Amino acid sequence: MKILVMNCGSSSLKYQLIDMENESVLAKGLCERIGIDGSLLTHTPVGGEKYKVEAAMPSHKEAIELVMQALVDPSHGVIKNTDEISAIGHRVVHGGTYYNESVLVNEDVKKAIADCFDLAPLHNPANLMGIEACEAAMPGKPNVAVFDTAFGMSMPEKAYLYALPYEYYEKYKVRRYGFHGTSHSFVSRHGAELAHLDYGNSKIIVCHLGNGASVTAVKNGESIDTSMGLTPLEGLIMGTRSGDIDASVVTYLSEKEKLTPEEVLEIFNKKSGVLGVSVWWMTRAAAAEQDYEARELWRRLTRFGAVTMIIAGALTAGSGHMQGQLVAEEQPAKMAAAEMLCHTESGAGFTVAAFGSCQDGSAVRLITVPYVYSFMATNDPGAEVMGLADAQQMYAERYGQGADRADHADRADYTPNEMVAFWSFRLMIGLGMASMAIGALALWLTRGNRVITSPRLGAAALWTMWLPFIACTFGWIFTEMGRQPWVVVPNLADPVSQVRMLTADGVSTVVSPGTVLASMVIFTLLYAVLGVIWFVLLRRYIREGVRTQTEESVELVGRAASRRAPVPALSFEY
């Protein structure tokens, strides 16, 4: 006879297939993230290799179907078909006062389990889902509910009653129930066998110690007292549960912290116990472990990225310098507009800020560093560079109105939009230099085996990912707008065979203005959406950091740091 044993949680399912002839385990496994993206089945046939299946599990029904498939799989299964399974046993946390032993599941039993949802809201609903899923997957197979509270039903009234008005017991069954019953029952019986005691005439104290912990007094094979109460919160200090506490702490914290009773209970159940009392020391230990991971992984990657940013920025600056000299030679108006250089100068400087226009005489240049522009354009700090007025005159002399047709009289203006050219050029350079500066700052902050721990710096790093892309965008704006009014700029070095085309010559006579506008809007929105998606995904994976949750990854980290415990994920979330 083969029995399938299940323990269903809200988003997980543990199982074992047991051959009752020799009480041996044939296979075991775990379904994780039920109802959540990334569902995973890990199945281990005894004596065989563990294998994993990633598949959608919207509910426990799909999870159990996958378990059935795994058990009968030709390569990894241990039975030919599910007919070999005689029954399914279910661990059910709470049976209230209904049951003091395991029972065959029927509609009354399922109703009783549902009636205890309030007493075990995290467990009983999942337990019932598992039962119903097995009934659907294997119709006709007997399902047995094994209640965690059943062993505690033998406690006498003096042990299970609280010193509260008796009506609350009568109306709501407020009492001690005793949890971990299956554990206490087995351990007490097995302990008696090992100690050669008469189980029916013995007194035994059983300690169930784990993240959840409880103590039960067993006399003559029956539970007579226990540390847990109405819920598993009462009793010993546990991993995250407070254990025994003055009941008035609930109202006290509610008032002081402005918390609801539910929020206080959340603290008692999930943020207290060993975690709460020792959180400072645990944090320090975790920080030390993360410090190791940071030095071994994050520091190395940070410095690699920083060096890459600096080298890429330097190469871009060098290439831009050479390209700028070509532009100054071939498109002097473009570079003059980029510097708001109204008139030809020798030893022309680089202007930090400028406003107005050379054409109407309103140009104002602020903070000019001498000789820099001449050097950028020619490699000679004292060289003469052409200003906008001379560039305009040169083009007008060569090309007149710039057209063979008289209807384009406005083409005599060969000056680009000065403000667009000037500021796009500076934003291109400034944001590119800012990216290099961030790289240099990262190298400085990680010098001498240091690591970056400031959450503010981490958040800033995430948002500065945009800088190189924005710099490139302004570079393209400068390229396209700075050559106006030309679509194809004439080659000044060859006045005979020139190819030139003004912006007006590039206007389509076929495509309507509405079509052009619509296409611009659609493509702009499309790339904006793609940019947001790119940023959100990168931000998500950067913040999540490295996860060392699998056995393989834990083993790898453990081998690399044998002197330390495997570390948790290191990320900006900490």
URZI-V257467 format. One record per residue. N is the residue number from 0. RES is the residue in one letter. PHI is phi in whole degrees, 0 to 359 (999 if undefined). BURIAL is + if it has 16 or more other ideal C-beta (glycine too) atoms within 10 Angstrom, else -. D_FIRST is the distance of its C-alpha to the first C-alpha in Angstrom with 1 decimal. Layout:
# URZI-V257467
{{N,RES,PHI,BURIAL,D_FIRST} {N,RES,PHI,BURIAL,D_FIRST}}
This chain:
# URZI-V257467
{{0,M,999,-,0.0} {1,K,243,+,3.8} {2,I,243,+,6.7} {3,L,264,+,10.2} {4,V,251,+,12.9} {5,M,232,+,16.4} {6,N,229,+,19.9} {7,C,263,+,22.5} {8,G,258,+,26.2} {9,S,296,-,29.2} {10,S,227,+,29.3} {11,S,215,-,26.2} {12,L,209,+,22.4} {13,K,258,-,20.3} {14,Y,212,+,16.6} {15,Q,217,+,13.8} {16,L,253,+,10.5} {17,I,243,+,8.5} {18,D,272,+,6.1} {19,M,286,-,5.5} {20,E,298,-,6.4} {21,N,234,-,9.7} {22,E,55,-,9.7} {23,S,259,-,11.2} {24,V,275,-,12.2} {25,L,270,+,12.0} {26,A,200,+,14.5} {27,K,212,+,16.7} {28,G,186,+,19.7} {29,L,213,+,22.4} {30,C,257,+,24.3} {31,E,245,+,27.9} {32,R,59,-,31.0} {33,I,294,+,29.3} {34,G,78,-,32.3} {35,I,230,-,34.6} {36,D,301,-,36.1} {37,G,84,-,34.6} {38,S,298,+,30.9} {39,L,218,-,28.7} {40,L,253,+,25.0} {41,T,248,-,24.3} {42,H,241,+,21.0} {43,T,232,+,20.1} {44,P,285,+,17.6} {45,V,299,-,17.3} {46,G,87,-,19.8} {47,G,244,-,21.3} {48,E,270,-,24.1} {49,K,294,-,24.2} {50,Y,220,-,25.5} {51,K,237,-,26.9} {52,V,231,+,27.5} {53,E,266,-,30.4} {54,A,205,-,30.1} {55,A,294,-,31.3} {56,M,229,+,29.0} {57,P,299,-,31.2} {58,S,211,-,28.5} {59,H,295,+,24.9} {60,K,301,+,24.1} {61,E,294,+,25.3} {62,A,297,+,23.6} {63,I,292,+,20.1} {64,E,300,-,21.0} {65,L,294,+,21.9} {66,V,299,+,18.6} {67,M,300,+,16.8} {68,Q,297,+,19.4} {69,A,294,+,19.0} {70,L,293,+,15.3} {71,V,255,+,16.1} {72,D,302,-,19.6} {73,P,301,-,20.7} {74,S,270,-,22.3} {75,H,242,+,20.3} {76,G,282,+,16.8} {77,V,234,+,13.6} {78,I,225,+,11.9} {79,K,283,-,14.0} {80,N,205,-,13.6} {81,T,289,+,12.1} {82,D,297,-,10.7} {83,E,288,+,7.6} {84,I,279,+,7.2} {85,S,274,-,6.1} {86,A,198,+,8.7} {87,I,237,+,11.4} {88,G,258,+,13.1} {89,H,238,+,16.8} {90,R,281,+,19.3} {91,V,242,+,22.4} {92,V,293,+,25.6} {93,H,236,+,27.6} {94,G,247,+,27.0} {95,G,56,+,30.6} {96,T,262,-,31.4} {97,Y,285,+,29.0} {98,Y,227,+,25.8} {99,N,244,+,25.5} {100,E,201,-,21.7} {101,S,291,+,18.6} {102,V,222,+,18.6} {103,L,285,-,17.0} {104,V,287,+,19.0} {105,N,220,-,21.8} {106,E,295,-,25.3} {107,D,296,-,26.7} {108,V,295,+,24.3} {109,K,297,+,25.2} {110,K,295,-,28.8} {111,A,295,+,28.6} {112,I,298,+,27.2} {113,A,294,-,30.1} {114,D,296,-,32.5} {115,C,264,+,31.7} {116,F,304,-,32.7} {117,D,295,-,36.0} {118,L,279,+,34.5} {119,A,218,+,32.2} {120,P,294,-,33.7} {121,L,274,-,32.3} {122,H,243,+,28.6} {123,N,301,+,27.8} {124,P,302,+,29.0} {125,A,293,+,26.7} {126,N,301,+,23.7} {127,L,293,+,24.5} {128,M,300,+,25.0} {129,G,296,+,21.5} {130,I,297,+,20.0} {131,E,294,+,22.3} {132,A,292,+,21.7} {133,C,292,+,17.9} {134,E,299,+,18.9} {135,A,287,-,21.3} {136,A,283,+,19.1} {137,M,228,+,16.1} {138,P,300,-,17.8} {139,G,91,-,16.0} {140,K,283,-,12.8} {141,P,291,-,12.9} {142,N,247,+,14.4} {143,V,242,+,14.9} {144,A,264,+,18.1} {145,V,251,+,18.4} {146,F,273,+,22.2} {147,D,291,+,24.2} {148,T,268,+,26.9} {149,A,299,+,25.1} {150,F,298,+,25.7} {151,G,281,+,29.4} {152,M,290,+,29.8} {153,S,275,+,30.7} {154,M,297,+,33.8} {155,P,288,-,37.0} {156,E,302,-,39.5} {157,K,295,-,41.9} {158,A,268,+,39.4} {159,Y,267,+,38.1} {160,L,278,-,41.3} {161,Y,272,-,43.8} {162,A,279,-,47.5} {163,L,239,-,48.0} {164,P,310,-,49.4} {165,Y,299,-,46.9} {166,E,298,-,47.1} {167,Y,289,-,45.0} {168,Y,287,+,42.1} {169,E,293,-,42.6} {170,K,277,-,43.1} {171,Y,239,-,40.8} {172,K,58,+,38.5} {173,V,284,+,40.1} {174,R,195,+,38.6} {175,R,280,+,36.5} {176,Y,251,+,32.8} {177,G,84,+,31.4} {178,F,249,+,29.2} {179,H,58,+,26.8} {180,G,299,+,25.2} {181,T,298,+,21.7} {182,S,292,+,23.5} {183,H,297,+,25.9} {184,S,296,+,23.4} {185,F,293,-,21.3} {186,V,295,+,24.5} {187,S,296,+,26.4} {188,R,293,-,23.8} {189,H,291,-,23.3} {190,G,298,+,27.1} {191,A,297,+,27.7} {192,E,297,-,25.6} {193,L,294,-,27.5} {194,A,271,-,30.8} {195,H,57,-,30.1} {196,L,258,-,30.8} {197,D,280,-,29.9} {198,Y,302,+,27.8} {199,G,282,-,29.1} {200,N,220,-,32.7} {201,S,216,+,32.9} {202,K,233,-,34.5} {203,I,227,+,32.8} {204,I,255,-,33.8} {205,V,248,+,31.1} {206,C,249,-,32.2} {207,H,258,+,30.1} {208,L,242,-,32.3} {209,G,192,-,32.0} {210,N,300,-,33.7} {211,G,259,+,32.8} {212,A,224,+,33.6} {213,S,203,+,33.5} {214,V,234,+,34.1} {215,T,228,+,32.6} {216,A,267,+,34.0} {217,V,243,+,31.4} {218,K,238,-,32.9} {219,N,56,-,31.1} {220,G,86,+,27.7} {221,E,236,+,29.1} {222,S,288,+,30.6} {223,I,241,+,34.3} {224,D,193,+,35.7} {225,T,206,+,34.8} {226,S,274,+,36.8} {227,M,277,+,35.5} {228,G,235,+,36.9} {229,L,300,-,36.9} {230,T,229,+,35.5} {231,P,288,+,34.3} {232,L,283,+,38.0} {233,E,286,+,39.2} {234,G,110,+,39.2} {235,L,290,+,39.3} {236,I,295,+,40.8} {237,M,241,+,38.1} {238,G,303,-,38.1} {239,T,235,+,39.7} {240,R,262,+,39.8} {241,S,289,+,42.8} {242,G,75,+,41.3} {243,D,303,-,43.8} {244,I,204,-,47.0} {245,D,300,-,50.0} {246,A,300,-,49.2} {247,S,290,-,52.8} {248,V,299,-,52.0} {249,V,300,+,50.4} {250,T,291,-,53.7} {251,Y,297,-,55.7} {252,L,291,+,54.1} {253,S,301,-,54.0} {254,E,287,-,57.8} {255,K,290,-,58.6} {256,E,260,-,56.5} {257,K,56,-,56.7} {258,L,250,-,52.9} {259,T,280,-,50.9} {260,P,305,-,48.5} {261,E,297,-,45.6} {262,E,292,-,47.2} {263,V,295,+,47.6} {264,L,297,-,44.0} {265,E,300,-,43.1} {266,I,296,+,45.2} {267,F,298,+,43.6} {268,N,275,+,40.0} {269,K,237,-,40.5} {270,K,232,-,43.8} {271,S,246,+,44.1} {272,G,62,+,42.6} {273,V,301,-,42.8} {274,L,300,-,43.6} {275,G,292,+,46.4} {276,V,291,-,47.9} {277,S,255,-,47.7} {278,V,300,-,48.2} {279,W,296,-,51.6} {280,W,292,-,50.3} {281,M,296,-,47.2} {282,T,297,-,49.5} {283,R,297,-,51.7} {284,A,296,-,48.9} {285,A,299,+,47.5} {286,A,298,-,51.1} {287,A,297,-,51.5} {288,E,294,+,48.4} {289,Q,295,+,49.4} {290,D,300,+,52.8} {291,Y,298,+,51.4} {292,E,298,+,49.6} {293,A,299,+,52.9} {294,R,289,-,54.9} {295,E,278,-,52.6} {296,L,238,+,51.9} {297,W,293,+,53.8} {298,R,298,+,57.1} {299,R,297,-,57.0} {300,L,291,-,56.2} {301,T,299,+,58.7} {302,R,292,+,61.5} {303,F,298,-,60.6} {304,G,297,-,60.8} {305,A,295,+,64.0} {306,V,297,-,65.6} {307,T,299,-,64.6} {308,M,299,+,66.2} {309,I,292,+,69.4} {310,I,296,-,69.7} {311,A,298,-,69.0} {312,G,295,+,71.5} {313,A,295,-,74.1} {314,L,296,-,73.7} {315,T,296,+,73.9} {316,A,296,-,77.0} {317,G,296,-,78.6} {318,S,296,-,77.9} {319,G,296,+,79.1} {320,H,299,-,82.3} {321,M,292,-,83.1} {322,Q,296,-,82.2} {323,G,297,+,84.5} {324,Q,294,+,87.4} {325,L,294,-,87.0} {326,V,296,+,86.8} {327,A,299,+,89.9} {328,E,279,-,91.7} {329,E,269,-,90.5} {330,Q,229,+,89.9} {331,P,300,+,92.3} {332,A,295,+,92.1} {333,K,297,+,88.3} {334,M,289,+,88.6} {335,A,296,+,91.7} {336,A,293,+,89.8} {337,A,296,+,86.9} {338,E,249,+,89.4} {339,M,50,+,91.6} {340,L,269,+,94.4} {341,C,286,+,97.2} {342,H,232,-,99.9} {343,T,300,+,100.0} {344,E,223,+,99.9} {345,S,256,-,100.1} {346,G,64,+,97.6} {347,A,295,+,95.6} {348,G,262,+,93.0} {349,F,264,+,89.5} {350,T,263,+,89.4} {351,V,286,-,86.5} {352,A,216,-,87.1} {353,A,206,+,89.5} {354,F,217,-,90.3} {355,G,90,-,92.7} {356,S,210,+,94.0} {357,C,289,+,96.6} {358,Q,295,-,97.8} {359,D,255,-,99.2} {360,G,77,-,100.1} {361,S,264,-,97.6} {362,A,297,+,95.4} {363,V,233,-,94.7} {364,R,252,+,93.1} {365,L,244,-,91.6} {366,I,57,-,91.0} {367,T,255,+,92.1} {368,V,266,-,91.5} {369,P,300,-,94.4} {370,Y,73,+,94.1} {371,V,293,+,90.3} {372,Y,297,+,90.4} {373,S,301,+,93.1} {374,F,295,+,90.9} {375,M,300,+,87.8} {376,A,275,+,89.8} {377,T,225,+,91.8} {378,N,71,-,90.8} {379,D,239,-,94.3} {380,P,299,+,94.6} {381,G,260,-,98.2} {382,A,290,+,97.9} {383,E,276,-,99.1} {384,V,235,+,96.5} {385,M,283,+,97.2} {386,G,266,+,97.0} {387,L,296,+,96.2} {388,A,297,+,99.8} {389,D,290,+,100.7} {390,A,295,+,97.5} {391,Q,298,+,98.3} {392,Q,297,-,101.9} {393,M,298,-,100.8} {394,Y,295,+,98.4} {395,A,296,-,101.0} {396,E,293,-,103.6} {397,R,282,-,101.4} {398,Y,240,+,99.7} {399,G,58,-,102.0} {400,Q,284,+,100.1} {401,G,80,+,97.4} {402,A,206,+,97.4} {403,D,274,-,99.4} {404,R,250,-,99.2} {405,A,287,-,101.3} {406,D,279,-,98.8} {407,H,242,-,96.9} {408,A,295,-,99.5} {409,D,286,-,97.0} {410,R,284,+,95.7} {411,A,291,-,98.4} {412,D,274,-,96.1} {413,Y,258,+,94.2} {414,T,266,+,92.9} {415,P,293,+,89.1} {416,N,294,-,87.8} {417,E,295,+,88.8} {418,M,296,-,86.4} {419,V,297,+,83.3} {420,A,297,+,84.2} {421,F,298,+,85.1} {422,W,283,+,82.1} {423,S,295,+,79.4} {424,F,296,+,80.8} {425,R,287,+,80.6} {426,L,293,+,77.1} {427,M,300,+,76.0} {428,I,291,+,77.5} {429,G,297,-,76.6} {430,L,291,+,72.9} {431,G,296,+,72.6} {432,M,292,-,74.3} {433,A,297,+,72.1} {434,S,298,+,69.0} {435,M,296,+,70.6} {436,A,296,-,71.5} {437,I,297,+,67.9} {438,G,299,+,66.9} {439,A,295,-,69.6} {440,L,297,-,68.6} {441,A,298,+,65.0} {442,L,296,-,66.3} {443,W,294,-,68.4} {444,L,290,+,65.7} {445,T,254,+,63.4} {446,R,292,-,66.1} {447,G,58,-,65.7} {448,N,68,-,61.9} {449,R,282,-,61.9} {450,V,232,-,59.3} {451,I,271,+,59.9} {452,T,243,-,58.2} {453,S,288,-,60.2} {454,P,299,-,58.2} {455,R,294,-,61.5} {456,L,294,-,62.1} {457,G,298,+,58.5} {458,A,296,-,59.2} {459,A,298,-,62.6} {460,A,299,+,61.1} {461,L,298,-,58.8} {462,W,283,-,61.7} {463,T,278,-,64.0} {464,M,301,-,61.8} {465,W,288,-,64.0} {466,L,306,+,67.3} {467,P,300,+,67.4} {468,F,289,-,66.5} {469,I,294,-,69.1} {470,A,300,+,71.6} {471,C,298,-,71.0} {472,T,299,-,71.4} {473,F,293,+,74.8} {474,G,298,+,75.7} {475,W,291,-,75.2} {476,I,299,+,77.2} {477,F,297,+,80.0} {478,T,297,+,79.8} {479,E,282,-,80.0} {480,M,280,+,82.3} {481,G,291,+,84.5} {482,R,271,+,85.9} {483,Q,302,+,87.0} {484,P,271,+,89.1} {485,W,267,+,88.0} {486,V,273,-,84.9} {487,V,242,-,86.1} {488,V,282,+,88.4} {489,P,293,+,91.5} {490,N,277,-,91.8} {491,L,294,-,94.8} {492,A,283,-,95.4} {493,D,227,-,96.1} {494,P,288,-,98.5} {495,V,271,-,99.1} {496,S,261,-,95.7} {497,Q,263,-,93.9} {498,V,251,-,90.8} {499,R,216,-,90.7} {500,M,209,-,89.2} {501,L,282,+,89.7} {502,T,304,-,87.0} {503,A,297,-,88.8} {504,D,285,+,88.6} {505,G,266,-,84.8} {506,V,284,-,84.4} {507,S,291,-,82.7} {508,T,262,-,84.7} {509,V,252,-,81.6} {510,V,275,-,79.0} {511,S,285,-,79.7} {512,P,302,-,79.8} {513,G,297,-,77.0} {514,T,295,-,74.7} {515,V,298,-,75.5} {516,L,298,-,74.8} {517,A,299,-,71.6} {518,S,295,-,70.3} {519,M,297,-,71.3} {520,V,297,-,69.5} {521,I,297,-,66.3} {522,F,293,-,66.2} {523,T,297,-,67.1} {524,L,296,-,64.3} {525,L,300,-,61.8} {526,Y,290,-,62.6} {527,A,295,-,62.7} {528,V,298,-,59.1} {529,L,298,-,58.0} {530,G,296,-,59.7} {531,V,295,-,58.0} {532,I,300,-,54.6} {533,W,303,-,55.4} {534,F,294,-,56.5} {535,V,299,-,53.5} {536,L,295,-,51.0} {537,L,299,-,52.8} {538,R,301,-,53.2} {539,R,299,-,49.5} {540,Y,287,-,48.4} {541,I,292,-,51.2} {542,R,294,-,50.3} {543,E,293,-,46.6} {544,G,72,+,47.5} {545,V,269,-,45.2} {546,R,256,-,41.6} {547,T,249,+,39.8} {548,Q,258,-,36.4} {549,T,279,-,34.3} {550,E,299,-,33.1} {551,E,295,-,35.4} {552,S,291,-,38.4} {553,V,299,-,37.9} {554,E,297,-,37.8} {555,L,297,-,41.0} {556,V,296,+,42.8} {557,G,296,-,41.6} {558,R,293,-,43.1} {559,A,288,-,46.3} {560,A,227,-,46.7} {561,S,298,-,45.2} {562,R,279,-,47.6} {563,R,229,-,46.2} {564,A,287,-,42.9} {565,P,307,+,41.6} {566,V,261,+,43.6} {567,P,283,+,42.7} {568,A,297,-,44.3} {569,L,251,+,48.0} {570,S,202,+,49.7} {571,F,289,-,52.4} {572,E,287,-,49.9} {573,Y,279,-,50.2}}
